[in-house]
Amino acid sequence: MLTHLYIKNFTLIEKLDIAFRGGFSVITGETGAGKSIVLGAIGLLLGQRADSKTVKAGADKCVVEAHFDLQRYDLQHFFDENDIEYDAADCIVRRELTAQGKSRAFVNDTPVTLALLKELGELLVDIHSQHQNLLLGKQDFQLDVVDIIAQDADLLSDYGRRFALYQESARRLQQLRQSIEEGQQRQDFLQFQYDELSAARLVEGEQEELEQRSDTMTHAEDIKKALYEADNALQADGTGIVQQLRQATAALRGIGRVLPDADELAQRMDSAYIELKDIAQEVGARLEDTDFDPAELDAVNNRLDKIYDLQRKYHADTVEQLLAQQEELRQALSNIENSDEALAQQEQEVQRLRQEATKAATTLSDCRRKAAQKIEKEMQQRLVPLGMPNVRFSIDISQAELSKSGQDKVAFLFSANTSTPLQPVAQVASGGEIARVMLSLKAMISGAVKLPTIIFDEIDTGVSGKIAEQMAQIMHEMGAGDRQVISITHLPQIAARGTTHYKVYKEETPQGTTSHMMLLADEERVGEIAQMLSGSDVGQAAIQNARELLGRR
């Protein structure tokens, strides 16, 4: 629960430092005194968007800080998951806003994002303001109320998982249908491309081989001339290197007896002779094999031109890439041919997952219907004492299309008297009736949800007298146990029921108007409630009436 609130330089508040207590507390003050400012400051701590205009004129920044006691609430998991230090006895939430519009948020001195601050705020405080009464006409809100009372979080989670699987499967089916349709429209073109590549009978590595052959045949005359010259130098009669080397070797062997080194030189020359003779034979063979065939060259170049044309057409650099595209086209055509089977399989999968989601939705619906009966009975019991003896409250749950929340369409139906048929509550209930319905719903919800602090901002609009006393009694009961209920009110009947009473007031100073908030002592409460009863002219009767109201607590 909220234990302490510190506000500095926020609109009309220069400095506010005040403690809060558990149970049912009330905040009163004249219109314009600054009650909404205090509420706005708390809203900043709950992740609401900030406006630099809320920084008090002349100040560099405003600071709003609150301390919460979380010892009776299981919230450690939130801090552990977000790597924030956990102090159950004193959780500190702070928001800073500069005059330049820069905003920072901290939880236990750890910087946090606005989204995370809002997530934590929803676990700490529920602010019910007048505009929230509009939620009563929203189907999502009505469904949330039923789910809270039904305590169906596990069922809702299981259904949500199955519905997500169904949606994903349906999405894949739609994509498959689109792909098949597009493929069928392009089938003739794909077949043409595949046939063209297949007819080319491409072979891996052939391009490099053909390019080498083309280059060789293009330079056939130069090659043959060079081979002829080499063969002539090696093997010409009388002048060929091979023959002269043979003769030189024989000459050296002839003087081996008189020149010992001659035999060694002869052996070396003999080795060179053998190598040169082998080279000469190979050159001669190449010379005989080298011949220029224009027809073969044309065939090679034509094949290369075909490959180059295909590469340009299919934006490829190699034969291997063309072959890969040919395989892709084959696969695409195969998929088109087998599309009916694939489509049937996916349709069966979608149907199976839809049936599973529908089954889970039906289980969820059954749980909601049981909770709806409980809500109807309890709302009847709560609304009758609030000045509606003939009230009827019913929850209509009809079947709708599967959605992320299930297959239920929820409508809260209401009638304040026996002669009027049940109709949607937001259409037929008056402002005062809606306030009482919302208070009753909040009281019921608070019993099912462990929410530390609930703040009512003038929920008593449109009611007075005994009805106001009954509403005060409900809020007083809500504040019992582990909950803290704070009501901002203009009604003395509600103010008198608070166990703690705060007053917000304005003060005119040389520096301008400032708002303050103070905890009222018993006698101060008498004066405040007397003023709420009679206005500015407080008489003895009003004081006595105030004492009587306070005595009824």
Secondary structure, 3 states (H helix, E strand, C coil): CEEEEEEEEECCEEEEEEECCCEEEEEECCCCCCHHHHHHHHHHHCCCCCCHHHECCCCCEEEEEEEECCCCCCCHHHHHHCCCCCCCCCEEEEEEEECCCCEEEEECCEEECHHHHHHHHHHHEEEECHHHHHHHHCHHHHHHHHHHHHCCHHHHHHHHHHHHHHHHHHHHHHHHHHHHHHHHHHHHHHHHHHHHHHHCCCCCCHHHHHHHHHHHHHCHHHHHHHHHHHHHHHHCCCCCHHHHHHHHHHHHHHCCCCCHHHHHHHHHHHHHHHHHHHHHHHHHHHHHHCCCCHHHHHHHHHHHHHHHHHHHHCCCCCHHHHHHHHHHHHHHHHHHHCHHHHHHHHHHHHHHHHHHHHHHHHHHHHHHHHHHHHHHHHHHHHHHHHCCCCCEEEEEEEEEEEECCEEEEEEEEEECCCCCCCEEHHHHCCHHHHHHHHHHHHHHHHHHCCCCEEEEECCCCCCCHHHHHHHHHHHHHHCCCCCEEEEECCCHHHHCCCCEEEEEEEEEECCEEEEEEEECCHHHHHHHHHHHHHCCCCCHHHHHHHHHHHHCC
